């Protein structure tokens, strides 16, 4: 059965929340930075300053995102069906198309 909107949203909701929280946290220092300060730094200096000036909850969101990503990887490696955490959250299983075609052929042969 194809994945619907609700399953697709559930599969990616955790990453979406972490991404939005991080984007908001990193935008706040930019809003408070003057144009002169922004232009006086190169990319690396600016990036380091933005992370330093980000609210404390950015570090929590960033840590949570890393834990989620590595947990997905570990779960994927440790289960037989190669399902990641997002598959469990959404109740989905990824199936290669060639196996779907073989299953359909097998089902058709049984009906004959």
BALUM-279224 format. One record per residue (C-alpha): chain; x, y, z. Coordinates in steps of 0.02 Angstrom, whole numbers. Each point is the difference from the previous one (the first is absolute). Layout:
unit=A&c1=X&c2=Y&c3=Z
...
This chain:
unit=A&c1=0&c2=0&c3=0
unit=A&c1=72&c2=171&c3=-46
unit=A&c1=46&c2=124&c3=136
unit=A&c1=-133&c2=134&c3=29
unit=A&c1=18&c2=178&c3=63
unit=A&c1=-22&c2=-47&c3=182
unit=A&c1=135&c2=-133&c3=-7
unit=A&c1=118&c2=116&c3=-95
unit=A&c1=-25&c2=137&c3=129
unit=A&c1=26&c2=-122&c3=144
unit=A&c1=159&c2=-67&c3=-80
unit=A&c1=78&c2=173&c3=-3
unit=A&c1=-82&c2=95&c3=143
unit=A&c1=145&c2=-22&c3=123
unit=A&c1=129&c2=64&c3=-124
unit=A&c1=-116&c2=142&c3=-50
unit=A&c1=-22&c2=56&c3=181
unit=A&c1=187&c2=-6&c3=36
unit=A&c1=35&c2=94&c3=-162
unit=A&c1=-127&c2=137&c3=37
unit=A&c1=60&c2=23&c3=179
unit=A&c1=180&c2=11&c3=-59
unit=A&c1=-43&c2=123&c3=-139
unit=A&c1=-92&c2=113&c3=122
unit=A&c1=141&c2=-10&c3=127
unit=A&c1=132&c2=46&c3=-130
unit=A&c1=-106&c2=141&c3=-73
unit=A&c1=-15&c2=91&c3=167
unit=A&c1=185&c2=51&c3=8
unit=A&c1=-8&c2=58&c3=-180
unit=A&c1=-145&c2=116&c3=39
unit=A&c1=100&c2=81&c3=140
unit=A&c1=159&c2=17&c3=-103
unit=A&c1=37&c2=166&c3=-85
unit=A&c1=40&c2=9&c3=-184
unit=A&c1=174&c2=63&c3=41
unit=A&c1=35&c2=-148&c3=115
unit=A&c1=-68&c2=-121&c3=-129
unit=A&c1=104&c2=73&c3=-143
unit=A&c1=160&c2=11&c3=103
unit=A&c1=14&c2=-188&c3=25
unit=A&c1=37&c2=-141&c3=-120
unit=A&c1=-115&c2=-151&c3=-11
unit=A&c1=89&c2=-104&c3=132
unit=A&c1=9&c2=140&c3=128
unit=A&c1=-182&c2=44&c3=-31
unit=A&c1=-55&c2=-182&c3=19
unit=A&c1=94&c2=-22&c3=164
unit=A&c1=-72&c2=163&c3=69
unit=A&c1=-178&c2=-47&c3=-49
unit=A&c1=15&c2=-168&c3=89
unit=A&c1=77&c2=84&c3=153
unit=A&c1=-141&c2=128&c3=8
unit=A&c1=-138&c2=-126&c3=-30
unit=A&c1=-119&c2=-31&c3=146
unit=A&c1=40&c2=-143&c3=119
unit=A&c1=-140&c2=-107&c3=-72
unit=A&c1=91&c2=-7&c3=-168
unit=A&c1=129&c2=-113&c3=80
unit=A&c1=-139&c2=-110&c3=69
unit=A&c1=-85&c2=-10&c3=-170
unit=A&c1=165&c2=-34&c3=-86
unit=A&c1=43&c2=-137&c3=125
unit=A&c1=-174&c2=-76&c3=-19
unit=A&c1=17&c2=2&c3=-189
unit=A&c1=166&c2=-91&c3=11
unit=A&c1=-70&c2=-129&c3=121
unit=A&c1=-149&c2=-28&c3=-117
unit=A&c1=112&c2=-20&c3=-153
unit=A&c1=118&c2=-124&c3=82
unit=A&c1=-144&c2=-96&c3=79
unit=A&c1=-78&c2=-19&c3=-171
unit=A&c1=163&c2=-69&c3=-66
unit=A&c1=22&c2=-124&c3=143
unit=A&c1=-181&c2=-61&c3=-10
unit=A&c1=18&c2=-20&c3=-189
unit=A&c1=154&c2=-109&c3=22
unit=A&c1=-73&c2=-106&c3=139
unit=A&c1=-166&c2=-58&c3=-73
unit=A&c1=-29&c2=-131&c3=-132
unit=A&c1=-118&c2=103&c3=-110
unit=A&c1=118&c2=151&c3=-4
unit=A&c1=-130&c2=118&c3=71
unit=A&c1=58&c2=164&c3=77
unit=A&c1=-85&c2=88&c3=145
unit=A&c1=-101&c2=108&c3=-119
unit=A&c1=-71&c2=-159&c3=-77
unit=A&c1=-58&c2=-59&c3=171
unit=A&c1=-76&c2=171&c3=39
unit=A&c1=-98&c2=1&c3=-163
unit=A&c1=-35&c2=-186&c3=-7
unit=A&c1=84&c2=-16&c3=-171
unit=A&c1=114&c2=-125&c3=-84
unit=A&c1=104&c2=41&c3=-154
unit=A&c1=-13&c2=-137&c3=-130
unit=A&c1=104&c2=-6&c3=-159
unit=A&c1=-105&c2=8&c3=-157
unit=A&c1=74&c2=-159&c3=-71
unit=A&c1=-65&c2=-97&c3=151
unit=A&c1=-172&c2=78&c3=-19
unit=A&c1=-4&c2=-55&c3=-182
unit=A&c1=54&c2=-177&c3=50
unit=A&c1=-136&c2=-7&c3=133
unit=A&c1=-131&c2=57&c3=-126
unit=A&c1=57&c2=-131&c3=-124
unit=A&c1=-5&c2=-134&c3=134
unit=A&c1=-174&c2=54&c3=54
unit=A&c1=-57&c2=-5&c3=-181
unit=A&c1=70&c2=-176&c3=-23
unit=A&c1=-94&c2=-62&c3=154
unit=A&c1=-167&c2=66&c3=-67
unit=A&c1=18&c2=-96&c3=-164
